[in-house]
Amino acid sequence: MKAGRILRHITTKNGKEVILRTPRSEDLDDLLEHINSLVDEGAEIARNDKTTREEEADWLERKLSTLEKGEERFIVAELDGKVIATSNLTRRSGYSSHVGVIGIAITKGYRNIGIGTKMLETLSSEAKKVGLKMLSLQLFSTNEAAYHVYTKLGFKETGRIPKIFYKDGNYIDEVIMTKEI
């Protein structure tokens, strides 16, 4: 996939026009702000430390390379010229190369308006195009909104790792969800 390729235009539940597209190098500052805002918020993501601009630039360069080689699908949601969400689909290897692993992160203030659903639908479509047969994702057991969206789109809880996260003085399970496509 080419950097900056528009995959879809969507309208959110609150009437905002959002572009789902592949990232480009010009997204660096938006992506840096996105991930660090999630860390500041204490969002239910595995990362708990901020990243530097240099670290984010290295990460983006690697992502763009895997995207160009077709090794990964990476989609951003753009609203009014600003990246407000990221998602990716990575093919597993070896005997599980028929499985794609999905990740989605949405900036606070843009959740629960349909962006995650549309990103997940788009990634599912991309997965079918490259011959994947199953999708997998992981989430914090306390992330009820995400669990609801994934269930609505046909994912089923197929595993749980107890107490894998320790956040704010509490142990939290990791939920594993899968969907055959």
PyRosetta script that sets phi, psi and omega in degrees:
from pyrosetta import init, pose_from_sequence

init()
pose = pose_from_sequence("MKAGRILRHITTKNGKEVILRTPRSEDLDDLLEHINSLVDEGAEIARNDKTTREEEADWLERKLSTLEKGEERFIVAELDGKVIATSNLTRRSGYSSHVGVIGIAITKGYRNIGIGTKMLETLSSEAKKVGLKMLSLQLFSTNEAAYHVYTKLGFKETGRIPKIFYKDGNYIDEVIMTKEI")
pose.set_psi(1, 144.3)
pose.set_omega(1, 179.2)
pose.set_phi(2, -84.3)
pose.set_psi(2, 146.7)
pose.set_omega(2, 175.7)
pose.set_phi(3, -64.3)
pose.set_psi(3, 137.6)
pose.set_omega(3, 176.9)
pose.set_phi(4, 79.1)
pose.set_psi(4, 7.0)
pose.set_omega(4, -178.8)
pose.set_phi(5, -71.6)
pose.set_psi(5, 125.3)
pose.set_omega(5, 178.4)
pose.set_phi(6, -78.2)
pose.set_psi(6, 126.2)
pose.set_omega(6, -179.9)
pose.set_phi(7, -98.6)
pose.set_psi(7, -33.6)
pose.set_omega(7, -172.2)
pose.set_phi(8, -167.8)
pose.set_psi(8, 146.6)
pose.set_omega(8, 169.6)
pose.set_phi(9, -106.8)
pose.set_psi(9, 133.6)
pose.set_omega(9, 178.9)
pose.set_phi(10, -129.5)
pose.set_psi(10, 159.1)
pose.set_omega(10, 172.7)
pose.set_phi(11, -116.0)
pose.set_psi(11, 125.3)
pose.set_omega(11, -178.4)
pose.set_phi(12, -74.8)
pose.set_psi(12, 169.8)
pose.set_omega(12, 179.3)
pose.set_phi(13, -60.6)
pose.set_psi(13, -24.4)
pose.set_omega(13, 179.0)
pose.set_phi(14, -99.5)
pose.set_psi(14, 16.9)
pose.set_omega(14, 172.6)
pose.set_phi(15, 84.1)
pose.set_psi(15, 7.6)
pose.set_omega(15, 179.5)
pose.set_phi(16, -82.7)
pose.set_psi(16, 142.8)
pose.set_omega(16, 177.4)
pose.set_phi(17, -91.1)
pose.set_psi(17, 124.7)
pose.set_omega(17, -177.8)
pose.set_phi(18, -124.9)
pose.set_psi(18, 141.2)
pose.set_omega(18, 176.5)
pose.set_phi(19, -104.4)
pose.set_psi(19, 128.6)
pose.set_omega(19, 171.0)
pose.set_phi(20, -100.4)
pose.set_psi(20, 122.5)
pose.set_omega(20, -175.6)
pose.set_phi(21, -150.9)
pose.set_psi(21, 169.9)
pose.set_omega(21, 173.5)
pose.set_phi(22, -78.2)
pose.set_psi(22, 153.5)
pose.set_omega(22, -178.7)
pose.set_phi(23, -73.5)
pose.set_psi(23, 167.0)
pose.set_omega(23, 175.6)
pose.set_phi(24, -140.4)
pose.set_psi(24, 164.4)
pose.set_omega(24, -175.5)
pose.set_phi(25, -60.8)
pose.set_psi(25, -28.9)
pose.set_omega(25, 179.4)
pose.set_phi(26, -67.0)
pose.set_psi(26, -10.2)
pose.set_omega(26, -179.9)
pose.set_phi(27, -82.5)
pose.set_psi(27, -1.6)
pose.set_omega(27, -173.1)
pose.set_phi(28, -49.2)
pose.set_psi(28, -53.9)
pose.set_omega(28, -175.8)
pose.set_phi(29, -65.7)
pose.set_psi(29, -38.0)
pose.set_omega(29, 176.3)
pose.set_phi(30, -63.6)
pose.set_psi(30, -43.5)
pose.set_omega(30, -179.7)
pose.set_phi(31, -65.2)
pose.set_psi(31, -39.1)
pose.set_omega(31, 177.0)
pose.set_phi(32, -62.2)
pose.set_psi(32, -46.7)
pose.set_omega(32, 178.2)
pose.set_phi(33, -62.8)
pose.set_psi(33, -40.2)
pose.set_omega(33, -179.8)
pose.set_phi(34, -59.9)
pose.set_psi(34, -55.1)
pose.set_omega(34, -175.7)
pose.set_phi(35, -66.4)
pose.set_psi(35, -41.1)
pose.set_omega(35, -179.0)
pose.set_phi(36, -69.4)
pose.set_psi(36, -30.0)
pose.set_omega(36, 175.7)
pose.set_phi(37, -68.4)
pose.set_psi(37, -35.5)
pose.set_omega(37, 176.8)
pose.set_phi(38, -65.5)
pose.set_psi(38, -41.7)
pose.set_omega(38, 177.6)
pose.set_phi(39, -64.3)
pose.set_psi(39, -47.3)
pose.set_omega(39, 178.9)
pose.set_phi(40, -57.6)
pose.set_psi(40, -39.5)
pose.set_omega(40, -178.8)
pose.set_phi(41, -70.1)
pose.set_psi(41, -23.9)
pose.set_omega(41, -172.3)
pose.set_phi(42, 76.8)
pose.set_psi(42, 31.3)
pose.set_omega(42, -178.8)
pose.set_phi(43, -58.4)
pose.set_psi(43, 159.1)
pose.set_omega(43, -177.9)
pose.set_phi(44, -81.8)
pose.set_psi(44, 68.9)
pose.set_omega(44, 174.3)
pose.set_phi(45, -125.2)
pose.set_psi(45, 160.7)
pose.set_omega(45, -176.9)
pose.set_phi(46, -68.5)
pose.set_psi(46, -26.7)
pose.set_omega(46, -177.2)
pose.set_phi(47, -79.5)
pose.set_psi(47, 136.9)
pose.set_omega(47, 177.9)
pose.set_phi(48, -130.1)
pose.set_psi(48, 9.3)
pose.set_omega(48, 177.8)
pose.set_phi(49, -126.8)
pose.set_psi(49, 144.4)
pose.set_omega(49, -179.3)
pose.set_phi(50, -68.4)
pose.set_psi(50, 157.0)
pose.set_omega(50, 177.8)
pose.set_phi(51, -111.0)
pose.set_psi(51, 153.1)
pose.set_omega(51, 177.3)
pose.set_phi(52, -88.4)
pose.set_psi(52, 165.2)
pose.set_omega(52, 178.2)
pose.set_phi(53, -61.8)
pose.set_psi(53, -39.4)
pose.set_omega(53, 179.1)
pose.set_phi(54, -64.0)
pose.set_psi(54, -44.6)
pose.set_omega(54, 178.4)
pose.set_phi(55, -62.5)
pose.set_psi(55, -41.9)
pose.set_omega(55, -179.8)
pose.set_phi(56, -67.4)
pose.set_psi(56, -36.9)
pose.set_omega(56, 177.8)
pose.set_phi(57, -63.7)
pose.set_psi(57, -43.3)
pose.set_omega(57, 177.1)
pose.set_phi(58, -62.2)
pose.set_psi(58, -44.8)
pose.set_omega(58, 179.6)
pose.set_phi(59, -60.6)
pose.set_psi(59, -47.0)
pose.set_omega(59, -178.5)
pose.set_phi(60, -63.6)
pose.set_psi(60, -40.3)
pose.set_omega(60, 178.2)
pose.set_phi(61, -59.8)
pose.set_psi(61, -43.8)
pose.set_omega(61, 177.7)
pose.set_phi(62, -63.6)
pose.set_psi(62, -43.2)
pose.set_omega(62, -179.6)
pose.set_phi(63, -62.8)
pose.set_psi(63, -44.6)
pose.set_omega(63, 179.8)
pose.set_phi(64, -63.7)
pose.set_psi(64, -35.0)
pose.set_omega(64, 177.6)
pose.set_phi(65, -66.5)
pose.set_psi(65, -46.5)
pose.set_omega(65, 179.3)
pose.set_phi(66, -66.5)
pose.set_psi(66, -32.7)
pose.set_omega(66, 177.9)
pose.set_phi(67, -65.4)
pose.set_psi(67, -49.0)
pose.set_omega(67, -179.3)
pose.set_phi(68, -62.3)
pose.set_psi(68, -35.0)
pose.set_omega(68, -180.0)
pose.set_phi(69, -80.9)
pose.set_psi(69, -6.7)
pose.set_omega(69, -179.0)
pose.set_phi(70, 78.2)
pose.set_psi(70, 14.5)
pose.set_omega(70, -177.8)
pose.set_phi(71, -81.9)
pose.set_psi(71, -16.2)
pose.set_omega(71, -177.2)
pose.set_phi(72, -153.5)
pose.set_psi(72, 152.3)
pose.set_omega(72, 171.6)
pose.set_phi(73, -107.4)
pose.set_psi(73, 132.2)
pose.set_omega(73, -178.4)
pose.set_phi(74, -137.1)
pose.set_psi(74, 124.7)
pose.set_omega(74, -175.6)
pose.set_phi(75, -127.2)
pose.set_psi(75, 137.9)
pose.set_omega(75, 172.5)
pose.set_phi(76, -114.7)
pose.set_psi(76, 154.2)
pose.set_omega(76, 172.5)
pose.set_phi(77, -106.2)
pose.set_psi(77, 126.2)
pose.set_omega(77, -178.6)
pose.set_phi(78, -114.5)
pose.set_psi(78, 129.2)
pose.set_omega(78, 176.9)
pose.set_phi(79, -128.3)
pose.set_psi(79, 124.1)
pose.set_omega(79, -179.0)
pose.set_phi(80, 52.0)
pose.set_psi(80, 41.0)
pose.set_omega(80, 176.7)
pose.set_phi(81, 78.8)
pose.set_psi(81, 8.7)
pose.set_omega(81, -176.9)
pose.set_phi(82, -125.3)
pose.set_psi(82, 135.2)
pose.set_omega(82, 176.5)
pose.set_phi(83, -73.7)
pose.set_psi(83, 124.9)
pose.set_omega(83, -177.3)
pose.set_phi(84, -122.5)
pose.set_psi(84, -2.4)
pose.set_omega(84, 178.7)
pose.set_phi(85, -160.4)
pose.set_psi(85, 153.0)
pose.set_omega(85, 177.1)
pose.set_phi(86, -133.2)
pose.set_psi(86, 152.3)
pose.set_omega(86, 175.1)
pose.set_phi(87, -153.4)
pose.set_psi(87, 153.6)
pose.set_omega(87, 179.0)
pose.set_phi(88, -147.0)
pose.set_psi(88, 158.7)
pose.set_omega(88, 177.4)
pose.set_phi(89, -134.6)
pose.set_psi(89, 118.7)
pose.set_omega(89, -178.4)
pose.set_phi(90, -121.0)
pose.set_psi(90, 128.1)
pose.set_omega(90, 177.4)
pose.set_phi(91, -75.8)
pose.set_psi(91, 132.7)
pose.set_omega(91, 173.3)
pose.set_phi(92, -73.6)
pose.set_psi(92, 173.0)
pose.set_omega(92, -175.8)
pose.set_phi(93, -117.6)
pose.set_psi(93, 175.1)
pose.set_omega(93, 176.3)
pose.set_phi(94, 62.2)
pose.set_psi(94, -136.5)
pose.set_omega(94, -177.2)
pose.set_phi(95, -68.2)
pose.set_psi(95, -10.5)
pose.set_omega(95, 177.8)
pose.set_phi(96, -112.4)
pose.set_psi(96, 27.9)
pose.set_omega(96, -178.4)
pose.set_phi(97, -72.4)
pose.set_psi(97, -2.8)
pose.set_omega(97, 175.1)
pose.set_phi(98, -89.2)
pose.set_psi(98, 0.8)
pose.set_omega(98, -175.4)
pose.set_phi(99, -109.5)
pose.set_psi(99, 134.4)
pose.set_omega(99, 173.8)
pose.set_phi(100, -110.3)
pose.set_psi(100, 135.2)
pose.set_omega(100, 179.4)
pose.set_phi(101, -103.0)
pose.set_psi(101, 130.0)
pose.set_omega(101, -175.1)
pose.set_phi(102, -110.3)
pose.set_psi(102, 143.9)
pose.set_omega(102, 171.8)
pose.set_phi(103, -137.0)
pose.set_psi(103, 140.7)
pose.set_omega(103, 178.6)
pose.set_phi(104, -139.4)
pose.set_psi(104, 136.7)
pose.set_omega(104, 176.1)
pose.set_phi(105, -140.1)
pose.set_psi(105, 128.5)
pose.set_omega(105, -176.8)
pose.set_phi(106, -123.0)
pose.set_psi(106, 131.9)
pose.set_omega(106, 179.2)
pose.set_phi(107, -61.6)
pose.set_psi(107, 141.0)
pose.set_omega(107, 177.2)
pose.set_phi(108, -55.0)
pose.set_psi(108, 139.7)
pose.set_omega(108, -178.3)
pose.set_phi(109, 98.2)
pose.set_psi(109, -11.6)
pose.set_omega(109, -179.8)
pose.set_phi(110, -122.3)
pose.set_psi(110, 11.0)
pose.set_omega(110, 179.9)
pose.set_phi(111, -87.9)
pose.set_psi(111, 160.8)
pose.set_omega(111, 175.7)
pose.set_phi(112, 62.4)
pose.set_psi(112, 28.5)
pose.set_omega(112, 175.4)
pose.set_phi(113, -124.8)
pose.set_psi(113, 13.7)
pose.set_omega(113, 173.6)
pose.set_phi(114, 99.7)
pose.set_psi(114, -4.1)
pose.set_omega(114, -178.0)
pose.set_phi(115, -65.8)
pose.set_psi(115, -46.7)
pose.set_omega(115, -179.9)
pose.set_phi(116, -60.9)
pose.set_psi(116, -41.3)
pose.set_omega(116, 178.3)
pose.set_phi(117, -60.4)
pose.set_psi(117, -47.7)
pose.set_omega(117, -178.7)
pose.set_phi(118, -67.3)
pose.set_psi(118, -35.6)
pose.set_omega(118, 177.2)
pose.set_phi(119, -65.3)
pose.set_psi(119, -43.3)
pose.set_omega(119, -179.4)
pose.set_phi(120, -65.5)
pose.set_psi(120, -41.2)
pose.set_omega(120, 176.6)
pose.set_phi(121, -61.4)
pose.set_psi(121, -41.3)
pose.set_omega(121, -180.0)
pose.set_phi(122, -66.2)
pose.set_psi(122, -43.1)
pose.set_omega(122, 177.9)
pose.set_phi(123, -64.6)
pose.set_psi(123, -38.3)
pose.set_omega(123, 178.0)
pose.set_phi(124, -62.1)
pose.set_psi(124, -41.6)
pose.set_omega(124, 177.7)
pose.set_phi(125, -63.5)
pose.set_psi(125, -43.8)
pose.set_omega(125, 177.7)
pose.set_phi(126, -62.5)
pose.set_psi(126, -37.9)
pose.set_omega(126, 179.4)
pose.set_phi(127, -62.2)
pose.set_psi(127, -42.8)
pose.set_omega(127, 178.3)
pose.set_phi(128, -63.0)
pose.set_psi(128, -40.4)
pose.set_omega(128, -178.7)
pose.set_phi(129, -60.3)
pose.set_psi(129, -32.6)
pose.set_omega(129, -178.4)
pose.set_phi(130, -98.7)
pose.set_psi(130, 11.2)
pose.set_omega(130, 172.4)
pose.set_phi(131, 83.6)
pose.set_psi(131, 15.0)
pose.set_omega(131, 177.1)
pose.set_phi(132, -71.2)
pose.set_psi(132, 150.9)
pose.set_omega(132, -178.5)
pose.set_phi(133, -113.3)
pose.set_psi(133, -16.7)
pose.set_omega(133, -177.7)
pose.set_phi(134, -146.4)
pose.set_psi(134, 144.9)
pose.set_omega(134, 174.7)
pose.set_phi(135, -115.4)
pose.set_psi(135, 146.9)
pose.set_omega(135, 179.8)
pose.set_phi(136, -137.1)
pose.set_psi(136, 147.7)
pose.set_omega(136, 174.8)
pose.set_phi(137, -152.3)
pose.set_psi(137, 161.9)
pose.set_omega(137, 179.4)
pose.set_phi(138, -128.0)
pose.set_psi(138, 147.6)
pose.set_omega(138, 177.6)
pose.set_phi(139, -152.5)
pose.set_psi(139, 161.0)
pose.set_omega(139, 173.6)
pose.set_phi(140, -66.3)
pose.set_psi(140, 138.5)
pose.set_omega(140, 179.9)
pose.set_phi(141, -63.7)
pose.set_psi(141, -20.2)
pose.set_omega(141, -179.4)
pose.set_phi(142, -84.5)
pose.set_psi(142, -5.2)
pose.set_omega(142, -178.0)
pose.set_phi(143, -88.2)
pose.set_psi(143, 75.7)
pose.set_omega(143, -174.2)
pose.set_phi(144, -66.3)
pose.set_psi(144, -35.2)
pose.set_omega(144, -179.7)
pose.set_phi(145, -63.8)
pose.set_psi(145, -46.0)
pose.set_omega(145, 179.2)
pose.set_phi(146, -65.2)
pose.set_psi(146, -42.3)
pose.set_omega(146, 179.0)
pose.set_phi(147, -57.0)
pose.set_psi(147, -43.4)
pose.set_omega(147, 179.7)
pose.set_phi(148, -61.4)
pose.set_psi(148, -46.2)
pose.set_omega(148, -179.7)
pose.set_phi(149, -62.1)
pose.set_psi(149, -47.3)
pose.set_omega(149, -178.1)
pose.set_phi(150, -62.6)
pose.set_psi(150, -41.8)
pose.set_omega(150, 178.2)
pose.set_phi(151, -63.4)
pose.set_psi(151, -43.5)
pose.set_omega(151, 179.2)
pose.set_phi(152, -58.3)
pose.set_psi(152, -33.4)
pose.set_omega(152, -178.2)
pose.set_phi(153, -93.1)
pose.set_psi(153, 13.6)
pose.set_omega(153, 172.0)
pose.set_phi(154, 97.3)
pose.set_psi(154, 2.8)
pose.set_omega(154, 176.5)
pose.set_phi(155, -77.7)
pose.set_psi(155, 146.1)
pose.set_omega(155, 178.0)
pose.set_phi(156, -122.6)
pose.set_psi(156, 143.5)
pose.set_omega(156, 175.5)
pose.set_phi(157, -70.1)
pose.set_psi(157, 122.1)
pose.set_omega(157, -177.8)
pose.set_phi(158, -121.5)
pose.set_psi(158, 0.9)
pose.set_omega(158, 177.8)
pose.set_phi(159, -173.3)
pose.set_psi(159, 165.1)
pose.set_omega(159, -179.8)
pose.set_phi(160, -154.5)
pose.set_psi(160, 133.7)
pose.set_omega(160, 175.2)
pose.set_phi(161, -110.2)
pose.set_psi(161, 111.5)
pose.set_omega(161, -176.1)
pose.set_phi(162, -67.0)
pose.set_psi(162, 139.9)
pose.set_omega(162, 170.0)
pose.set_phi(163, 52.9)
pose.set_psi(163, 34.0)
pose.set_omega(163, -178.3)
pose.set_phi(164, -76.7)
pose.set_psi(164, -26.1)
pose.set_omega(164, 177.9)
pose.set_phi(165, -108.2)
pose.set_psi(165, 145.1)
pose.set_omega(165, 173.2)
pose.set_phi(166, -126.3)
pose.set_psi(166, 109.4)
pose.set_omega(166, -173.9)
pose.set_phi(167, -137.2)
pose.set_psi(167, 131.0)
pose.set_omega(167, 176.8)
pose.set_phi(168, 52.7)
pose.set_psi(168, 39.9)
pose.set_omega(168, 176.7)
pose.set_phi(169, 79.5)
pose.set_psi(169, 9.5)
pose.set_omega(169, -179.1)
pose.set_phi(170, -128.3)
pose.set_psi(170, 144.4)
pose.set_omega(170, 171.8)
pose.set_phi(171, -86.3)
pose.set_psi(171, 139.5)
pose.set_omega(171, -177.4)
pose.set_phi(172, -131.3)
pose.set_psi(172, 136.4)
pose.set_omega(172, 177.1)
pose.set_phi(173, -75.4)
pose.set_psi(173, 153.0)
pose.set_omega(173, 169.0)
pose.set_phi(174, -100.4)
pose.set_psi(174, 129.5)
pose.set_omega(174, 178.1)
pose.set_phi(175, -100.3)
pose.set_psi(175, 134.2)
pose.set_omega(175, 176.3)
pose.set_phi(176, -108.0)
pose.set_psi(176, 127.4)
pose.set_omega(176, 179.9)
pose.set_phi(177, -125.1)
pose.set_psi(177, 144.6)
pose.set_omega(177, 179.9)
pose.set_phi(178, -136.3)
pose.set_psi(178, 161.1)
pose.set_omega(178, 177.9)
pose.set_phi(179, -150.0)
pose.set_psi(179, 129.3)
pose.set_omega(179, 173.7)
pose.set_phi(180, -81.0)
pose.set_psi(180, 138.4)
pose.set_omega(180, 179.6)
pose.set_phi(181, -122.8)
pose.dump_pdb("model.pdb")
